[in-house]
Amino acid sequence: MKLYGALLSPFVRKIAVTLSEKGIAYQMARGGPGSTDAEFLACSPLGKIPAIDDGGFTLADSTAIAVYLDAQYPQQRLIPDDPQLRGKAVFWDEFADTVLAASGLKVLFNRLVGPKLLRVGGDEAVALQGEAELPRWTEWFESVVPVQGWLLGDTFSLGDIAVASIFRTLAYVGHGVDAGARPATAAWYARVTARPAWMAVAEIEEPIAERIMAM
């Protein structure tokens, strides 16, 4: 399977960890906004990452891909069949992708991606806006994250991967998990990142992270 995008992206990382949890071999491929690569655009007509090519079946959008993968490769289910747990898994995925990311990626894009990676500059006012918005969501998360287990209790799910992936990306701009201020979040995050699947992806990402942080 080909996975298009870069692991700096929380959405690409989410799919990489999902694939790793399921034991599915994948190959990283380049792609992203502004790309003119025909192979990538055939997989992602909107030019967004992640996208996959699974033996000729192409799909873009991290949640759409995760839903496909869970149905196509049901070993190690990450979106449970139980209606209540299924709903909660989707809720946490939505919280990560459209709430936590909506604030945090304002900082990422305007302090790292734009000025350092794409060299198109950044808007510090937007970055500051994102910083001002983040505490509302990180404090709320701290108040509800379970002391033990996962976001769905005993069931590890896509929700855990999605939320943890946002926090990992925010660490690139100094807004990762603060163990002093958010001990419950830090304990949960440590449990997620200690999973073999996460560690396998982190091993691939680490040299990339080192280069980015040295910029």
VENZI-V699060 format. One record per backbone hydrogen bond with DSSP energy under -1.0 kcal/mol. CO is the residue of the C=O (numbers start at 1). NH is the residue of the N-H. If there is no record, write none. Layout:
CO|NH / CO|NH
This chain:
1|27 / 2|53 / 3|29 / 6|9 / 9|13 / 10|14 / 11|15 / 12|16 / 13|17 / 14|18 / 15|19 / 16|20 / 17|21 / 18|22 / 19|24 / 20|23 / 27|3 / 29|5 / 32|35 / 37|41 / 38|42 / 40|44 / 44|47 / 50|61 / 51|4 / 52|59 / 53|2 / 54|57 / 57|54 / 59|52 / 61|65 / 62|66 / 63|67 / 64|68 / 65|69 / 66|70 / 67|71 / 68|72 / 69|73 / 78|158 / 82|86 / 83|87 / 84|88 / 85|89 / 86|90 / 87|91 / 88|92 / 89|93 / 90|94 / 91|95 / 92|96 / 93|97 / 94|98 / 95|99 / 95|100 / 96|101 / 99|103 / 100|104 / 101|105 / 104|108 / 105|109 / 106|110 / 107|111 / 108|112 / 108|113 / 109|114 / 112|116 / 112|117 / 113|118 / 114|120 / 123|127 / 124|128 / 125|129 / 126|130 / 127|131 / 128|132 / 129|133 / 130|134 / 134|138 / 135|139 / 136|140 / 137|141 / 138|142 / 139|143 / 141|144 / 141|145 / 150|153 / 153|150 / 157|161 / 158|162 / 159|163 / 160|164 / 161|165 / 162|166 / 163|167 / 164|168 / 165|169 / 166|170 / 167|171 / 169|172 / 170|173 / 170|175 / 171|174 / 178|182 / 182|186 / 183|187 / 184|188 / 185|189 / 186|190 / 187|191 / 188|192 / 189|193 / 192|195 / 195|199 / 196|200 / 197|201 / 198|202 / 199|203 / 201|205 / 202|206 / 205|209 / 206|210 / 207|211 / 208|212 / 209|213 / 210|214 / 212|215
